Amino acid sequence: MHGSLSRRRWALYALFLLPGLSMSAWVTRTPAVRDLLEASTAQMGLVLFGLSVGSMAGILSSGPLVMRWGARPVVAGGSSLIVLAMPVIAIGAASGMPLLTALGLALFGAGMGGGEVAMNVEGADVEKQGGRPFLPALHGCFSLGTVIGAGLGILANATRFSVVAHLVLIAVLGAGLLVWALRAIPAGTGLVTAAERAEAAATPAPALWKDTRLVLIGGIVLAMALAEGTANDWLPLIMVDGHGFGATMGSTVFALFAASMTIGRFCGGPIVARVGRARVLMVSALFAALGLALIAFVDSQPVAVAAVVLWGLGASLGFPLALSAAGDSGPNPAARVALASTIGYLAFLVGPPTLGLLGEEVGLRGALVVPLAVVLVGVALSPAAGPRVRAADAPQPRASVGTLEG
């Protein structure tokens, strides 16, 4: 049993590494892709909109699919879409076809959004069986994947390596990780039988969107998702177009952001245990806001590089801590996390095209005032993430994965 659980842990590490590796491969080559497409800033925003649409479709469908089929096939399907997306993005860029590139990004978003819920279901089950924390390190592996992928992207940019060859090689590596890891993932995790679904449907429950505190936590999730997503979508182009870096240095700065995220996620747990979730969320959001403000308003390359570290450290804990607060905010924790996640994914849906269109008019640095303002709202909302005061230790209804109502 112990050996099986250990193999399952390593398999999930690999499965979380895969999307991080793939995402940073795409992000570090965005300047080259933009040049191949001959796209304006506004047109790149619309290309990135494909990623947003795919992400929303994946996150909304994943919960019901896990309930019906179990996590393993959803993990397999989502990871396969990520692998398939890489050559589609590459071919779209090389052939100068923005729509095909956007389709590849939609596949990637659907794979990430769809696989995320299922992999977290698996991770939570491993954590429960192992009796020790596992999810923080698991999410850290995603950030570690972005660091590794960014390093490969820097090398590819420095040597002017073909975008097509680069992304295809990442797809081959991802396929190898998927084939190796999937064998250790058991069937049936998260599966809800027909009888259980019927019983849950017959049990009345209040609509979660009427819970004011949960909606406020959802606002924090949205703010921190926008802080993280802005960097994932635009950071290399902000450095290239806004601060005058070359493509290689732009990728290097993104790698610094990814490394800051990784350090924050692996080291943040003890800090949260010592000072509390709400305080850490507030300080994290302030760090992210300060980093965004310095990059937007200070015309200095050294300051911009230092600000990226603040941005990465600030964004690292915001999203997972806010989701943890959503789960602790009342009965039906999985449904509460699903609602907060959906609110947060609105940032991924509207963020890229909004920043692209605004950046076309005022420049990408000027467009950063939008995520900056939203993150400051997140600072104001952070007290909502504090511990819930329970009126009584009453039994709580069983949660349903991926539903917005209990």
N, C-alpha and C positions, 0 to 999 in steps of 0.2 A: 504493500500500500504506500509506504514512504517513498520507494523508488518511483512508483507511478506518479505520485504527487509532485515529486521533484522534476520528472520529465515534463509534466504538464506546466509547471512554472517556467521552465526554460523555453517550452514551445510558445507560451504566451509572451515571454520576453521577445522572442523572434517575431511574433505576429505584430507586436506594437512597434518594433524597430522598423518593420517594412514600410508602413505609411510615412513615418518620419523621414526615412531615407529617400523615399520617392518624392515627398513634398519638397524637400530642400533641393533635390536635383532639379525640379521644375523651377523653383523660386530663384536659384542662383543663375539660371539661364534665361530669366525673363528679359534682360536687356538684349541678349542675342535673338530671342524669339521675337521681341518687338521689332528689331531691325529686319529680320527675315520677313515678317508680315508687313513691314512698312506702315505700322499702325501708329495713330496719334494716341495721346494719353487717354482721350475719351473712348477711342476704339478699343484700347487695351482694357478699359473698365468694362466694356460690354463683353469682351472675350472672357474676362474673369467672372462675369455674371453666370457663365456656364457652370463654374465651380460652385457658386452659391445655390443655383437651382438644383444641381445634383445632390449637394449636401442636404438641403431641405427634404428632398424626396427620400433620400436614404434614411435620415434620422426619423422621419415620420412613419416609414414602413417597417423599420427594423423591429420595434417592440412587438407588434402583432405577429410578425414572421417568427420571432423567437418563441412566442407563446404557442404557436401552432406546430412548428417543426423542431424546436430546440435550437440552441446557440450554434452548434457545430456547422450546419449547412449555411447559416447566415454569415458566420465568420469566413467560410470557404468562398461564398459568393462575393462578399464585399472585398476580400483580399484579391480575388481573381480580377475584379473590375479595376482595382488599383494597378495591377500588373498590366492589364490590357490597355489602360489609359496612356501609359508612357509612350508606346510607339505611335498611338493615334495622335497625341499632342505633337510628337516629333514630325510625323508625316505632314500634319496640317501646317506646321511652321515652315518646313522645308519647301512645301508646294505653294506657300503664300496664301493659304486658305483660312481666314479667321474663323469661319463657321466650323470647319473640321477641328481646329484647335480648341474652340469652345466646346465642341462635342466631347473631345478627349478630356477636358477639364470637368465636364458634367459627369462622365464615367468615373473619374477620379473622386469627385465629391460624393457621388452615390455610394462608391465603395467605402470611403472613409466614414460617411454618415451612417451607412447601413451596418458596417462592421463594428462601429464603436460601441453601440449598445450591447451587441452580442458578446464582444470581447470583455466588456465590463461585467456582464453576467457571469462569464467564465471566471474572471478574476475574483469576483466577490465569493464565488463558490470555493475557489482554491483558498482564499483567505479564511473562510469559515472552517474548512476542513483542516487547514494547517494550524489554526489557532494563533496566528500572528499576522501583523500588518503586511500586506502584499501590494495593494493598489497604488500607494505612492511611488514605489519603485517601478511598478509596471508603467505608470504614466511617465516616469523619468526615462524609461527606455524609448518612448516616442521622441522625447527631446534629444536623447543621445543619438537616435537615428538621424535627426535633423543636423546634428553637429557633424556626424560622419559624412552625410550626404553633402553638406555645405563644403567640407574639406575637399571632396571629390569634385564639386562644382568649381571651386577656386582653381584647382589644378587644370580642369577642362578649359576654363576661361583663359588661364595664363598661357596654355599651350595652343589656344585656338582650336581645341578639339571639336569635332563635328557634333552639333546639337543632337542630330538624329542618332548617331552612334552612341553618344552618351546616354540618352534616355532609353534606347533599346538595351544597352548593357545593364542599366538599372532594372529594367523589366526582367531580364534573364536572372539577375541576382535575386530579385523579389520572388520570382517563380520558384527558385531553388529553396528559399527560406520557407515558402508556403508549403511545398511538397514535404519538406522535412518536418515542419512543425505540426501539420494537420493530423498526422498519425497519432500524436499524443493527446489530442483533444477528444474526450469521450462524447458519445451521443446522448442526447436527452436532457442536458443541462438547461434549465429555464423553461422546459416544456410544460404546458398547462393542458391537462386532458379536457375532452369535451364536457365531461361532467363537472369539472371544476369551473370551466368557463360559464356553463349554464348557471351554476350556483352563484358565481360572482355577478352575473347579469341580473339575477333575481333579487340581489341585495341592494336596496336603495342607499345612495350616498350623496352628500352635497357636492356641488360643482366646485372644484378646487380653485378656479379662477376668481371665486368670491372671497378667498382667503387673502386679506390685504397684505399680511406679512409675507406670504409666499410670492405675491406679485412684486413686492418691493425687492425680495431676494432675486426674483427673475430679472429685475432691472439691473442689479449688480452683475448677474451673469452676462447680460447683454453688454454692459459697459466693458467688462474684462474680456469678453469674446471679441469686441471691436478692437480693443487694444492689441490683443494677440493677432487677430486676423489682419489688421492693417499692416503689421510687420511681415506676415507671411505672404501677403499679396503684393506689397509695394516697396518694401524696404530697400532692395537693391536699386530700383529705379529712383527712389528718393535720394539715395546717395549719389547716383550717377547724374541725374538731371538737376537735383536741388543743391548738391554740395560739390559737384565737379570731380568726383572720383571716377577712375576708369572702371570697366566692367569687372576686372579681377578684384580690385579693392572693394567694389560694391558687394561682391559675393563674400569677401572676407569680413566685412562689417556684419552681414547677415549671419555668418558663422559665429561671430562674437555674440550676437543676439541669442542665437540658439544655445550657445554654451552657457550664457547667463540664465536662460530658462532652465537648462538642465541642472545647473548648480542650485538654483532656487528650489526646484522640485525635489531633489534628493536631500537637501539640507533643511527644508522648511518645517518638517514634521516636529522636531524638538522645539522649535521656536513657537509653533502654534500651541503645543502642550504647555509651554511656560507662560505665555502672555495672553492666550485666548484667540479664538478665530476672528472675532469682529475687529479686534485691534490690528491683527496681522493683515486682514483685508483692507482696512483703512490705510495703513502704511504702504501696502503693496500698490494700491490705487494711486496714492500720492507719488510714489516713486515713478510709476508709469506716466503720470501726468507731467511730472518734472522733466522726464526724458523727452516726451513728445514736445513740450514747450521749448526746450533748449534746441532741439532739431529744427523746429519750425521758425524760431525767432532769432537765433544766434548764427551768424554767417561765419562759422569757423569749423574747419574739418576736425581738428583735435577735440573740440567741444562736442561735435556730432558723434564722434566715436565713443567718447565717455558717456554721452547721453543714451546711446544704444544699450550700454550695460545697465543703466538705471531702468530703462524701458523693459529690458528682458527680465531683470530681477522682479520688477513690479508686476509684470504680466504673468510670471510663472505660477504663482499660487492663487491668483484671483479666481480663475475659472473652476478649478477643482474644489477650492474652499467654499465658493458660493454654492456649488452643487451639493456639497456635504451639508451646508446649512439648509438647503431646500429639503433634503432627506430627513433632517432632524426637526423640521418645522411643524410636524403633526402626523396624524395617521396616514397610512398608505404612502410610505416613503418613496417607493419606486415610481408611483404615479406623480408624486411631487417633483422628483428629479426630472421626469419626462417633460412636465410642463415648463419647469425652469430652463431645461435644455432647449425646448422649442422657442421660448422667448429669446434665449441667447442666440440661437441660430438666425434670428431675424437680422442680427448684425452681419452675419456672413452673407445673407441674401441681399441686403440693400447697401452694405458698405462698399464693395468694390466699384459698382457703377457710379455711386454717389461721389466717391473720392475721385474717380476718373473724370467725370463731367466737371466737377469743381476744379480739379487740377488743371484741366484744359484752359480754364479762365484765369486762375490765380497762381498756378504752379502747384506741384505736389506738396511742397513745404507749406504753402498757404492753406492747402486743403486739410492739413493735419489739425486745424482748429476744430474740426468736427469731432474726431475721436477724443481730442483733448477735452472738449466741453462735456462729452458723454462720460468720460472717465471721472471728471470732477463731480458729476451727478452721482456716480458710483461711490465716491468718497462720502458724500452726504447720506447715502443709503446704507452704508456699511453697518451701522448699529443694528439693523434688522437681522444681521447674521449671527447675533449673539445667541446664547443658549435659551431654549424655550422654557418658560416656567410652566410646569405641568400642574393642573388642578388636582389630578388624582392619577394614580398608577392604574388606570383602567385598561382592560385588554384592548388591543388595537386590531382592526380588521386586516386581513391578509392583503399584501400589496399585489397589484397587477402590473406586470412589466410593460412599460411603453404606453400606458393609457393616461389620459388627461383627467379622467374622473375615476373614482374608486369603484 
